[in-house]
Amino acid sequence: MAQWTHISKLIQHLPDHVVNKLYPADRFPIEVRHFLADWIEKQRWDDYTVDNAEQEPKARALLDEIIFSLQSISQQNTNVVDRMKLMQISRNLAVFQQRPLHFAVIVRETLQKEREVLQEASLLPLPPSYQPPESIFSSSQDVDQLVAKVHEVQYLRQKMHQMQEDLNWDRQNYESLQAAAMQPGRLDPVSPQVQSLQNHIQQLQNNVDTFSGKRFQLLQESVDALDQCQSRFLGMLKVWHWEQYKATIGQPFTDNLHELQNRCEQLLDVNVKLRQELMLISKPIPEVQERLTRLLKVLTQSSLVVEKQPPQVIKTQSKFSTTVRYLLGEKMAPGKPVVLKAQIINELQAKNLGGAASGNDNVEGLINNTAILEHNTATKSTCATFRNMYIKKIKRADRKGSESVTEEKFALLFSSEISITGCDTPCRIQMISLPLVVIVHGSQENNALATIIWDCAFCEADRVSFVVPERVPWRQMCSTLNSKFTSEVQTLRLLDDFNLHFLAQKIFDKPDFNGDFSNMMVSWSQFNKEVLPGRLFTFWQWFEGVLELTKKHLKNYWSDGLIFGFIGKQHLHLILNDRPNGTFLLRFSDSEIGGITIAYVSASESKRSRLRCDASTAIHSACLSAGGRMIQNIQPFSKRDLDIRSLGDRIRDIKEITHLYPEFHKNDVFRRYYSEPQQVRRGGYIPVSLATIVGTSVCLCQAQEKPTPPGFVFCVCRNDSEHDPNVAAPLDASTSSLGFQSHQFQPAFSPQPMLSKEQMEPSLMPTVDFNANPSMDFPDLTPVTNMDLENLLTEAETGSFLGATADF
């Protein structure tokens, strides 16, 4: 098989015409070489030539065995196309039964050509994908060759049975001739006829002994091959479980179990057939029998898998579902249905699980914890589905030190007793679920999920349940955060080096460190036990908030590369320092959970002149002096904010930002995220809409504490005294920043701290003349003409001033 191991990998890189010439479909198809590779390489094909007639019986026996093996393999193959093709090949090879030596020579020449190809390949550079022989064969090829080996054992038994019948017949004839020769006047006891029959009997006996020894040797080799194939299968099954767990942090996972189930069923069939062959041997072989029994028990117990895991964070009194599948379901003995039972176990019980069932069978807190293994003929699967299971109450273990309830891990243990066709005694099977955390309130979900993420990301494959390291290198944390972020957001855009460096600065509290964090150790406490400096939340709580915000509102923005993401203020100032006013970028807030903010370049406050109210245009304008820039950070938008108005519309609203870093005009890159203008509806109502403006500007009229002139459009600005003066707060125009035109009444009294009761009492005769308006002086304002008023009304109708979008 070693030769086919090399050639099977190498022919993938050979031209098609070379492969077709090496394995002609009408004489020696490649399928024959593949399925019978081990057997073919063990035969002495070099002994056969077309002129050697003495070798014809042996050549015919080899050809018959190949045809029989192909027919047997085709019957065992679950693929209809492969089964029909193998049957057709076996019929085509039957034409060589009249000239078996020709077929033997074809096989000999093919093997010689393979060696020549391998020799030529050794003188050339190997293809990049060429690997050592040990990793070439897949599990399916191994099992197919094992099946072929078992068929060879069966073929030898059948040939021995036929030879034994011939031997018994010849012995009977020999005894009859011997009896006749003893009578007077009969044949000579040593006549040529008797001697020939005696020689033939001896030859048959030698052949039977040879075949018996070969059969015994092949049987042991088959058991060895079965052990190896089953070990590989169990390894594949372990990889499947491992990848299923790693899917929690977003790593790729294929949940299809059909291929594994086919291999598992094939291994069981091979085991049963080998046990039958052992029974047909006159001399028992106890060590081989015990080995097959052990392999069968391991295979039966390992075939129970949790196909659909329960939620890894479960709230008491809440229903959940899970599905358990038995890969040998079609091999279960008919009769009594198999009932699968579930129970919840803690970490200590999980550590003590062995081959036997758990000693603690207490399931009083788990409701609807039984299900029947049922076979589905359409999907060829046998599953037990727990549809309405829930935890009524949970008994917790004594906590260690500062361990919280969200750090305590449990698991579900599924167990039953099953009988397999061909097995003498029932077998106890059990399987444990992935670790899970039980909570009693929704507020605990975030911390419970952190426990699962840490356990999933950093546990070892063959660990003791549920041991996980307390500290891990930052490079492993980077991989975990990247996988979790991309899978949750469902995007192909990864976190870049700048994002990951800022995350490291945040979790290690080293905002000024610009070195390599890769080998620094991050602890569980830093991840989700200790709050971040100056904050009221942990690193995971903050990161998970960004995940939820991006997943719900910002997926497309992130995938299109419009969001810079995680960036520190030092880096922010570095890249925006030389950009023109209005340049902005989007970053995740580092001071609030689940927020995204806009950082933009504006004129420095020390260089900014006061805003001027121009009655002729009714808009705010800022006079900028030369030099001096500052970077403003708008108050972060939360999920609730973006539910009210999308990020794209808010960017369109804010007039202070014009170009996305480095120099993309915002309308060019965000246009597809803008909402369509609201259609005017006829029904007597005036439609309104929301708008976002930056509320840090102060009108000159407010600064001078002068009354607003009649008919002037003004802006109600937000009081930012309770916020950071360096943070500009967004205001929704519907609540506090709608620009509108209204009639202004002149004050009748001079400003007073408080009105007396007498002043508040209504009088019969008014003492104030409302028609006499005091004269007012507006030295900085130009006269308002009729044309200016018409322009003002036009702008008010379109909502184009002050960044507002209210319709009038």
C-alpha positions in Angstrom: 0.0 0.0 0.0 3.0 2.3 0.5 3.4 2.7 -3.3 -0.3 3.7 -3.8 0.0 6.0 -0.9 2.6 8.0 -2.8 1.2 7.7 -6.2 -2.4 8.6 -5.2 -1.2 12.0 -4.0 1.2 12.6 -7.0 -1.4 11.8 -9.7 -3.4 14.8 -8.6 -0.8 17.0 -10.2 -0.4 14.9 -13.4 -2.1 15.8 -16.7 -5.3 13.9 -17.3 -4.0 12.1 -20.4 -1.1 10.7 -18.3 -3.4 9.3 -15.6 -5.7 7.8 -18.3 -2.8 6.1 -19.9 -1.6 4.8 -16.6 -5.0 3.4 -15.7 -6.9 2.5 -18.8 -10.6 2.3 -18.1 -11.2 -0.8 -20.3 -8.4 -2.9 -18.8 -7.3 -1.7 -15.3 -9.5 1.2 -14.0 -8.2 3.4 -11.3 -11.1 2.4 -9.0 -9.7 -1.2 -8.9 -6.3 0.2 -7.9 -7.8 2.4 -5.2 -10.2 0.0 -3.5 -7.8 -3.0 -3.6 -4.5 -1.1 -3.2 -3.3 -3.1 -0.1 -4.2 -6.5 -1.5 -2.7 -5.8 -5.0 0.7 -4.7 -3.6 0.9 -7.9 -1.6 0.7 -10.2 -4.6 3.6 -11.5 -6.6 2.7 -10.1 -10.0 6.2 -10.3 -11.3 5.9 -14.1 -11.6 3.3 -13.9 -14.3 4.0 -13.8 -18.1 1.8 -14.5 -21.0 3.8 -17.6 -22.0 3.8 -19.2 -18.6 0.8 -21.5 -18.8 1.5 -23.2 -15.5 0.6 -19.9 -13.7 -2.7 -19.6 -15.4 -4.8 -21.2 -12.5 -3.2 -18.9 -10.0 -3.8 -15.9 -12.2 -7.4 -16.9 -12.6 -7.8 -17.3 -8.9 -6.4 -13.7 -8.4 -8.8 -12.4 -11.0 -11.8 -14.2 -9.4 -10.8 -12.7 -6.0 -10.6 -9.2 -7.5 -14.1 -9.5 -9.1 -15.6 -10.9 -5.9 -14.0 -8.2 -3.8 -15.3 -5.4 -6.1 -18.8 -6.9 -5.9 -18.7 -7.1 -2.2 -17.4 -3.5 -1.9 -20.1 -2.2 -4.2 -22.8 -3.9 -2.0 -21.4 -2.1 1.1 -21.1 1.3 -0.6 -23.8 3.7 0.3 -23.3 5.9 -2.7 -25.5 4.7 -5.6 -23.3 6.1 -8.3 -20.2 4.4 -6.9 -22.1 1.1 -6.3 -23.3 1.0 -9.9 -19.8 1.9 -11.3 -18.1 -0.8 -9.2 -20.6 -3.4 -10.4 -20.0 -2.4 -14.0 -16.2 -2.7 -13.5 -16.6 -6.2 -12.1 -18.6 -7.3 -15.1 -16.1 -5.8 -17.5 -13.2 -7.6 -15.8 -15.0 -10.9 -16.4 -13.8 -10.9 -20.0 -10.3 -11.7 -18.8 -11.5 -15.0 -17.3 -10.6 -16.8 -20.5 -7.1 -15.2 -20.5 -6.2 -14.4 -16.9 -2.5 -14.2 -17.6 -3.1 -11.1 -19.8 -4.8 -9.4 -16.8 -2.0 -10.3 -14.5 0.6 -8.8 -16.9 -1.5 -5.6 -17.1 -1.4 -5.3 -13.3 2.4 -6.0 -13.3 3.1 -3.4 -16.0 0.9 -0.8 -14.2 2.8 -1.2 -11.0 6.1 -0.9 -12.9 4.9 2.4 -14.5 3.9 3.7 -11.1 7.4 3.1 -9.8 8.8 4.9 -12.8 6.6 7.9 -12.2 7.6 8.0 -8.6 11.3 7.8 -9.5 10.9 10.7 -12.0 9.0 12.7 -9.4 11.9 12.3 -6.9 14.2 14.1 -9.3 11.8 17.1 -9.6 10.6 19.6 -7.0 7.5 18.3 -5.3 4.2 20.2 -5.6 3.6 22.6 -2.7 0.6 20.6 -1.5 2.5 17.3 -1.5 2.6 15.9 2.0 4.2 12.9 3.6 2.4 9.6 3.1 1.1 9.4 6.6 -1.4 12.3 6.0 -2.5 11.4 2.5 -5.3 8.9 3.1 -8.5 10.1 4.5 -10.5 8.0 6.9 -12.9 6.9 4.1 -10.0 5.4 2.1 -8.8 3.6 5.2 -12.2 2.1 5.9 -12.7 1.1 2.3 -9.4 -0.8 2.3 -10.3 -2.4 5.6 -13.6 -3.6 4.0 -11.6 -5.0 1.1 -9.4 -6.9 3.6 -12.4 -8.4 5.3 -13.7 -9.5 1.9 -10.4 -11.2 1.3 -10.8 -13.1 4.6 -14.3 -14.2 3.5 -13.0 -15.2 0.1 -10.3 -17.4 1.7 -12.8 -19.0 3.9 -15.0 -19.8 0.9 -12.1 -21.2 -1.1 -11.0 -23.3 1.9 -14.6 -24.6 2.2 -14.6 -25.5 -1.5 -11.2 -27.2 -1.2 -12.3 -29.0 1.9 -15.3 -30.4 0.0 -13.0 -31.5 -2.8 -10.6 -33.1 -0.3 -13.4 -35.0 1.4 -14.6 -36.3 -2.0 -11.2 -37.4 -3.0 -10.6 -39.1 0.3 -13.9 -40.9 -0.1 -12.8 -42.1 -3.6 -9.4 -43.1 -2.3 -10.9 -45.2 0.5 -13.2 -46.9 -2.1 -10.2 -47.7 -4.3 -8.2 -48.9 -1.4 -11.1 -51.2 -0.4 -11.4 -52.5 -3.9 -7.7 -53.2 -4.2 -7.8 -55.4 -1.2 -10.1 -57.8 -2.9 -8.6 -60.7 -5.0 -8.1 -60.0 -8.6 -8.6 -56.2 -8.2 -6.3 -53.3 -8.9 -2.8 -53.2 -7.5 -2.8 -51.0 -4.3 0.0 -49.0 -5.8 -1.4 -48.6 -9.3 -0.9 -45.3 -11.0 -4.6 -44.3 -10.5 -4.4 -44.8 -6.8 -1.0 -43.1 -6.6 -2.3 -40.1 -8.6 -5.3 -39.7 -6.4 -3.2 -40.0 -3.3 -0.9 -37.2 -4.6 -3.9 -35.0 -5.4 -5.2 -35.5 -1.9 -1.9 -34.5 -0.4 -1.8 -31.4 -2.6 -5.3 -30.4 -1.6 -4.4 -30.9 2.1 -1.3 -28.7 1.6 -3.5 -26.0 -0.1 -6.0 -26.1 2.7 -3.3 -25.8 5.3 -1.7 -22.9 3.4 -5.0 -21.1 3.0 -5.8 -21.7 6.7 -2.5 -20.1 7.8 -3.0 -17.2 5.3 -6.5 -16.7 6.6 -5.4 -16.7 10.2 -2.7 -14.1 9.4 -5.1 -12.0 7.3 -7.6 -12.1 10.1 -5.1 -10.7 12.6 -4.1 -8.0 10.2 -7.8 -7.1 9.7 -8.2 -6.7 13.5 -5.1 -4.5 13.6 -6.5 -2.4 10.7 -9.8 -2.2 12.4 -8.2 -0.9 15.5 -6.3 1.7 13.6 -9.3 2.8 11.6 -11.4 3.0 14.7 -8.8 5.1 16.4 -8.8 7.5 13.4 -12.6 7.6 13.5 -12.6 8.4 17.2 -10.0 11.1 16.5 -12.3 12.6 13.8 -15.2 12.5 16.2 -13.1 14.3 18.9 -12.2 16.9 16.3 -15.9 17.3 15.5 -16.7 17.9 19.2 -13.8 20.3 19.5 -14.9 22.4 16.4 -18.4 22.4 17.7 -17.2 24.0 21.0 -14.9 26.4 19.2 -17.9 27.6 17.2 -19.0 29.4 20.4 -16.3 32.0 19.7 -17.0 32.1 15.9 -14.6 29.6 14.5 -15.8 27.6 11.4 -17.8 24.4 12.1 -19.5 21.9 9.8 -22.3 20.2 11.7 -22.9 17.5 9.2 -22.7 14.1 10.8 -23.7 11.9 7.9 -20.1 11.0 6.8 -19.1 10.2 10.4 -22.2 8.1 10.8 -21.4 6.1 7.6 -17.9 5.4 8.8 -19.2 4.4 12.2 -21.7 1.9 10.7 -19.0 0.5 8.5 -16.7 -0.1 11.5 -19.5 -1.9 13.3 -20.2 -4.1 10.2 -16.5 -5.0 10.0 -16.3 -5.9 13.7 -19.4 -8.1 13.4 -18.1 -9.9 10.3 -14.7 -10.5 11.9 -16.4 -11.9 15.0 -18.3 -14.3 12.7 -15.1 -15.3 10.9 -13.6 -16.1 14.3 -16.5 -18.3 15.2 -16.0 -20.3 12.0 -12.4 -21.1 12.9 -12.1 -24.5 14.4 -9.4 -23.4 16.8 -10.5 -20.5 19.0 -8.3 -17.4 19.3 -9.3 -15.8 22.7 -7.0 -12.8 22.5 -8.4 -11.7 19.1 -12.0 -12.3 20.4 -11.4 -10.1 23.5 -9.8 -7.4 21.4 -12.9 -7.3 19.0 -15.2 -7.2 22.0 -13.3 -4.3 23.5 -13.4 -2.4 20.2 -17.1 -3.0 19.8 -17.8 -1.7 23.3 -15.7 1.5 22.8 -17.4 2.1 19.4 -20.9 1.6 20.9 -20.3 4.0 23.8 -18.6 6.7 21.6 -21.4 6.9 19.1 -23.7 9.1 21.2 -23.2 12.8 20.3 -25.0 16.0 21.2 -25.9 17.2 17.7 -27.6 20.4 18.9 -26.1 21.7 22.1 -28.3 23.4 24.7 -27.9 27.1 25.3 -24.7 27.7 27.2 -26.3 30.4 29.3 -29.6 29.1 30.7 -32.0 31.1 32.8 -34.1 29.1 35.3 -37.8 28.7 34.6 -37.0 29.3 30.9 -37.6 26.6 28.3 -34.8 25.4 26.0 -34.2 22.5 23.6 -31.4 20.1 22.7 -30.9 17.2 20.3 -28.9 14.0 20.9 -28.0 11.7 18.1 -26.9 8.1 18.1 -24.7 7.3 15.1 -25.5 3.5 15.3 -29.2 4.0 15.4 -29.9 1.8 12.4 -28.0 -1.0 14.2 -30.1 -0.9 17.4 -31.8 -4.2 18.3 -35.5 -4.0 17.6 -37.9 -4.3 20.5 -38.0 -2.0 23.6 -37.6 1.7 22.7 -34.5 3.4 24.0 -35.3 6.2 26.5 -32.6 8.8 26.9 -32.4 10.6 30.2 -30.8 14.0 31.0 -29.5 15.3 34.3 -27.6 18.4 35.2 -24.2 17.9 36.9 -21.8 20.3 38.4 -18.1 20.7 37.9 -17.1 18.1 40.5 -19.5 15.5 39.1 -18.2 16.1 35.6 -14.6 15.5 36.8 -15.6 12.2 38.3 -17.4 10.9 35.2 -15.8 7.6 34.0 -16.9 4.8 31.8 -19.8 4.0 34.1 -22.8 6.0 34.8 -22.8 8.9 37.2 -23.4 7.9 40.8 -25.6 10.9 41.4 -28.9 10.6 39.6 -30.6 13.6 41.1 -32.6 15.5 38.5 -35.2 17.1 40.6 -34.4 20.5 39.2 -34.6 19.5 35.6 -38.1 19.2 34.1 -39.0 17.2 30.9 -35.7 15.5 31.0 -36.5 12.3 29.1 -36.8 11.6 25.3 -37.0 8.6 23.1 -34.4 7.8 20.4 -36.5 7.8 17.2 -35.3 6.9 13.7 -36.0 9.2 10.8 -35.9 7.2 7.6 -35.8 10.4 5.4 -32.6 11.7 7.0 -31.3 8.3 8.1 -30.7 9.6 11.6 -31.7 8.4 15.0 -32.2 11.3 17.5 -33.8 12.1 20.8 -35.1 15.7 20.9 -35.7 17.4 24.3 -38.1 20.2 23.2 -39.4 21.8 26.4 -36.8 21.1 29.0 -36.2 23.7 31.7 -34.4 24.1 35.0 -36.8 24.6 37.9 -34.1 25.2 40.5 -30.4 24.8 40.7 -28.3 23.6 43.6 -25.0 25.4 43.6 -21.7 24.3 45.1 -19.8 26.2 47.7 -18.1 29.1 45.9 -14.4 29.7 46.2 -13.2 33.1 47.4 -14.6 35.9 45.3 -16.1 33.5 42.7 -19.6 34.7 41.6 -22.5 32.6 40.5 -21.9 33.4 36.9 -18.5 31.7 37.1 -19.9 28.3 38.2 -20.1 25.9 35.3 -22.5 23.0 34.9 -23.3 20.5 32.1 -26.1 18.2 31.0 -25.4 14.4 31.1 -27.4 12.2 28.7 -27.4 8.5 29.4 -29.3 5.3 28.5 -28.9 1.6 28.0 -28.8 0.2 24.5 -28.6 -3.1 22.7 -26.9 -3.4 19.3 -27.6 -6.2 16.8 -24.7 -8.6 17.0 -23.8 -7.8 20.6 -24.4 -10.3 23.4 -25.2 -7.8 26.2 -26.7 -4.4 26.5 -24.3 -1.5 26.7 -24.5 1.7 28.9 -24.0 4.9 26.9 -23.6 8.5 28.0 -22.5 11.8 26.7 -21.9 15.2 28.4 -22.8 18.5 26.9 -20.7 21.6 26.5 -20.2 23.6 29.7 -23.1 25.9 30.6 -23.9 28.6 33.2 -27.2 28.8 35.0 -28.5 32.2 35.9 -31.7 33.4 37.6 -31.9 37.0 36.1 -31.3 38.5 32.7 -28.8 41.0 34.2 -26.4 38.1 34.8 -26.3 37.0 31.1 -23.4 39.2 30.1 -21.1 37.9 32.8 -22.2 34.3 32.3 -21.4 34.6 28.6 -17.9 35.9 29.5 -17.4 32.7 31.5 -18.3 30.6 28.5 -16.1 32.6 26.1 -13.1 32.3 28.4 -13.7 28.5 28.9 -14.2 27.9 25.2 -11.3 30.0 23.9 -8.6 28.8 26.3 -9.4 25.3 27.4 -7.2 22.4 26.2 -8.5 19.5 24.1 -8.1 16.7 26.6 -8.6 18.7 29.8 -10.2 17.6 33.1 -13.7 19.1 33.2 -13.8 22.2 33.3 -10.3 23.2 34.0 -9.1 26.4 32.2 -6.0 28.5 32.7 -6.3 31.7 34.7 -3.9 33.6 32.5 -3.3 33.5 28.7 -1.0 35.3 26.3 -2.5 38.4 24.7 -2.0 36.9 21.2 -4.5 34.2 22.1 -6.9 36.8 23.3 -6.5 38.7 20.0 -7.5 35.7 18.0 -10.5 35.1 20.3 -11.8 38.7 20.0 -11.3 38.7 16.3 -13.2 35.4 15.8 -16.0 36.5 18.1 -16.4 39.9 16.5 -16.5 38.7 12.9 -18.8 35.9 13.6 -21.3 37.9 15.7 -21.3 40.8 13.2 -21.3 38.3 10.3 -18.6 40.2 8.4 -15.4 39.4 6.6 -13.6 42.4 7.8 -11.3 41.6 10.7 -10.1 43.8 13.5 -6.8 45.4 12.2 -3.6 45.9 14.2 -4.6 49.4 15.2 -7.8 48.1 16.7 -6.1 45.2 18.5 -3.4 47.5 19.9 -6.0 49.8 21.4 -7.8 46.9 22.9 -4.5 45.8 24.5 -3.9 49.3 25.8 -7.4 49.3 27.3 -7.3 45.9 29.0 -3.7 46.4 30.4 -4.4 50.1 31.3 -1.4 51.2 29.3 -2.7 54.0 27.0 0.8 55.3 26.3 2.5 52.0 25.6 3.4 51.5 21.9 5.3 48.3 22.2 4.3 44.7 21.5 1.6 43.2 23.7 1.7 39.7 22.2 3.5 37.9 25.0 1.9 39.8 27.9 -0.3 37.7 30.0 -4.0 38.7 30.4 -5.9 37.3 33.3 -9.5 36.3 33.8 -9.9 39.1 36.3 -8.7 41.7 33.7 -11.1 40.2 31.2 -14.3 40.3 33.2 -13.8 40.6 37.0 -12.1 43.9 37.5 -13.7 47.1 36.3 -11.7 49.3 33.9 -9.9 52.2 35.5 -12.3 55.2 35.8 -15.3 53.1 34.6 -18.1 51.1 36.1 -17.8 48.2 33.7 -15.4 45.4 32.8 -13.5 45.0 29.6 -15.8 42.2 28.3 -19.0 44.2 29.2 -17.6 47.1 27.2 -16.5 44.9 24.2 -19.8 43.0 24.2 -21.7 46.3 24.1 -19.8 47.2 20.9 -20.6 43.8 19.5 -24.3 44.2 20.0 -24.3 47.8 18.6 -22.3 46.8 15.5 -24.4 43.6 14.9 -27.7 45.5 15.1 -27.0 48.9 13.5 -23.5 49.1 12.0 -22.8 45.8 10.2 -22.7 47.3 6.7 -20.8 50.4 7.8 -18.2 48.2 9.3 -18.0 45.8 6.3 -17.6 48.8 3.9 -14.6 50.1 5.9 -16.4 53.3 7.0 -15.8 52.8 10.7 -12.3 53.0 12.1 -13.5 51.2 15.2 -11.2 50.9 18.2 -8.7 53.7 18.4 -7.1 55.6 21.3 -7.1 59.4 21.6 -3.4 59.6 21.2 -3.6 57.8 17.9 -6.7 59.8 17.0 -4.9 63.1 17.4 -1.9 61.8 15.5 -3.8 61.0 12.3 -6.3 63.9 12.4 -3.8 66.6 13.4 -2.9 67.7 9.9 -6.3 67.2 8.3 -8.5 70.1 7.2 -11.5 71.2 9.3 -14.5 69.0 8.8 -12.5 65.8 8.5 -14.0 63.1 10.7 -13.9 59.4 11.5 -16.1 57.0 13.4 -14.9 55.2 16.4 -16.3 53.1 19.2 -16.8 55.0 22.5 -14.3 54.0 25.2 -16.3 55.6 28.0 -19.7 54.2 27.4 -21.0 50.7 26.7 -22.4 50.2 23.2 -21.7 53.7 21.8 -20.2 55.0 18.6 -18.9 58.6 18.3 -17.8 60.9 15.7 -14.4 62.6 16.1 -13.8 65.5 13.8 -11.4 68.4 13.2 -12.7 71.9 14.0 -11.3 75.3 14.7 -9.7 75.8 18.0 -11.9 77.5 20.6 -9.2 80.0 21.2 -9.2 81.0 17.6 -13.0 80.9 17.0 -14.9 84.2 16.9 -18.4 84.4 18.2 -21.3 83.3 16.1 -23.1 86.1 14.4 -26.9 86.1 13.9 -27.6 87.4 10.4 -31.2 88.3 9.9 -30.8 88.5 6.2 -29.9 84.8 5.9 -31.1 83.5 9.3 -28.3 81.0 9.6 -25.3 80.6 12.0 -21.9 81.3 10.6 -18.5 81.1 12.3 -15.6 83.3 11.5 -12.4 81.3 11.8 -9.0 82.9 12.4 -5.9 81.6 10.9 -4.2 78.6 12.5 -5.4 76.6 15.6 -7.3 73.3 15.3 -8.9 71.1 17.8 -10.5 67.6 17.7 -14.1 67.4 18.9 -15.8 64.1 20.0 -19.5 64.1 19.6 -21.5 62.5 22.4 -21.7 58.7 21.5 -24.8 57.4 19.8 -26.3 54.3 21.5 -28.6 51.6 20.1 -31.6 53.6 21.2 -30.3 56.6 19.4 -29.7 54.7 16.2 -33.2 53.1 16.5 -34.6 56.6 16.3 -32.4 57.9 13.5 -29.8 55.9 11.5 -26.1 56.7 11.6 -26.1 57.7 7.9 -28.9 60.2 8.4 -27.2 61.7 11.5 -23.9 62.1 9.5 -25.9 63.9 6.8 -27.5 66.2 9.4 -24.3 67.3 11.0 -22.9 70.3 9.0 -19.7 70.5 10.9 -18.4 67.3 9.3 -17.7 67.1 5.6 -15.0 64.5 4.7 -14.4 61.0 6.1 -10.8 60.4 6.9 -8.6 60.6 5.0 -10.3 62.7 2.3 -13.6 61.1 1.2 -16.6 63.4 0.9 -19.2 62.1 3.2 -21.9 62.2 0.6 -19.9 60.0 -1.7 -19.4 57.2 0.8 -22.5 57.5 3.0 -25.1 58.3 0.3 -26.5 54.8 0.1 -27.2 55.0 3.8 -29.3 58.2 3.6 -33.0 57.8 4.0 -35.3 58.9 1.3 -37.0 62.3 1.9 -40.3 62.1 3.7 -43.2 62.4 1.3 -45.8 65.1 2.0 -49.1 63.5 3.0 -52.4 65.1 2.3 -54.6 65.0 5.3 -54.4 68.3 7.0 -51.3 67.6 9.0 -47.9 69.2 8.7 -45.2 66.4 8.5 -42.2 66.7 10.7 -38.9 64.8 10.8 -35.9 64.5 13.1 -32.5 66.0 12.6 -29.2 65.9 14.5 -27.1 69.0 15.1 -24.1 69.6 17.2 -25.2 71.6 20.2 -22.1 73.4 21.4 -22.6 76.7 19.5 -23.9 79.7 21.4 -25.9 82.3 19.5 -24.7 85.9 19.7 -28.2 86.9 20.9 -27.8 84.7 23.9 -24.3 85.7 24.6 -25.2 89.4 24.6 -28.3 88.7 26.6 -30.3 90.9 24.1 -33.9 90.1 23.2 -34.4 88.4 19.9 -35.8 90.8 17.3 -39.3 90.3 16.0 -39.7 87.6 13.4 -36.2 86.2 13.8 -35.4 82.5 13.5 -33.6 81.3 16.5 -32.1 78.1 17.8 -32.6 76.6 21.3 -29.2 75.3 22.3 -28.6 72.5 24.7 -27.1 73.3 28.1 -23.9 71.3 28.2 -22.9 72.2 31.7 -23.4 68.7 33.0 -21.3 67.2 30.2 -17.6 67.2 29.4 -16.9 70.6 27.8 -14.7 68.8 25.3 -17.5 66.6 24.1 -20.1 68.0 21.7 -23.6 66.6 22.4 -26.0 65.6 19.6 -29.5 66.9 19.9 -32.6 65.5 18.3 -34.3 68.4 16.5 -37.7 67.0 17.5 -36.9 67.7 21.2 -34.6 70.6 21.5 -33.1 71.9 18.3 -35.8 72.5 15.8 -35.3 75.8 14.0 -38.7 77.6 13.6 -40.2 81.0 13.0 -42.5 82.4 15.6 -44.0 85.7 16.7 -42.0 87.4 19.4 -43.8 89.4 22.1 -41.8 92.3 23.6 -41.5 92.2 27.4 -43.9 94.6 29.1 -41.8 94.8 32.3 -38.2 95.2 33.1 -36.6 91.9 34.1 -37.2 91.2 37.8 -36.0 88.4 40.0 -39.5 87.6 41.2 -43.0 89.0 40.8 -45.0 90.0 43.9 -48.4 88.5 44.6 -50.0 91.9 43.8 -48.3 92.0 40.4 -49.7 88.5 39.6 -53.3 89.5 40.7 -55.4 90.4 37.6 -56.6 94.0 37.6 -59.7 95.5 36.1 -57.9 98.1 34.2 -54.7 97.3 32.4 -51.8 99.4 33.5 -49.5 98.5 30.7 -49.8 99.7 27.1 -49.0 96.7 24.9 -49.3 98.8 21.8 -46.3 101.0 22.8 -43.3 99.0 21.9 -40.0 100.3 23.3 -37.4 101.3 20.7 -34.5 98.9 20.4 -31.1 99.3 18.8 -29.5 96.5 16.8 -26.1 98.0 15.7 -24.8 94.7 14.3 -27.8 93.8 12.2 -28.5 94.9 8.7 -32.1 95.9 7.8 -34.3 93.1 6.7 -35.9 93.6 3.3 -38.9 92.0 1.8 -36.6 89.9 -0.5 -34.7 88.7 2.6 -37.9 87.7 4.3 -39.0 85.7 1.2 -35.7 83.9 1.1 -36.0 83.2 4.8 -39.5 81.7 4.3 -38.3 79.6 1.4 -35.5 78.2 3.6 -37.9 77.5 6.4 -40.2 75.6 4.1 -37.4 73.3 3.0 -35.8 73.0 6.4 -32.4 74.0 5.1 -31.2 76.2 7.8 -29.6 75.2 11.0 -29.2 71.6 9.8 -32.9 71.0 10.6 -35.2 68.9 8.5 -38.6 70.0 9.8 -41.2 70.7 7.2 -43.4 73.7 7.5 
